């Protein structure tokens, strides 16, 4: 009776967690997924894998487009607005410069236009760089947080599952344990 109780306890321990030896859900090459990110930092309306390369290229084309691709509409609109305002200030600094209108009596001053130009040009360049980096990093964060995997990546999976059964023997009114091992390899 004592052996039967010990065997039953082992079966319960191994049977309850059937994935004890399974690697089907584990990605051995990726770092462990930590849920340290809040849902707000990776909020997206997309429900499929986001390719970081495409997000980066779209943001390189114009800041905010990569964020639209990632499904982050509010962030995309903020980047587009930032870029448009910066470009408008660059244009205003160039057009409003006293070099273009020497007879203009209504101008702020000769020295303020180069400062406006440099500040707005720096802002436009910063928007571009930050938009590119943000689109790439958020595509990776979204994929990691929601567990999306690249459908083009074919990874082999190895699964080893124990198979333990207790088979009743009606003739002798005893129980016989049956031990087995299921091995599954998929490509």
ABEGO torsion letter per residue (X at the ends): XAAAAAAAAAAAAAAABAAAABAAABBAABBBBBBABBAAAABBABABBBBAAAAAAAAAABBGAAAAAAGBAAAAAAAAAAAAAAAAAAAAAAAABAAABAABABBAEAAAAAAAAAAAAAAAAAAAAAAAAAAAAAAAAAAAAAGBBBAABBBBBBBBBBBBBBBBBAAAGBBBBBBBBBBBBBX
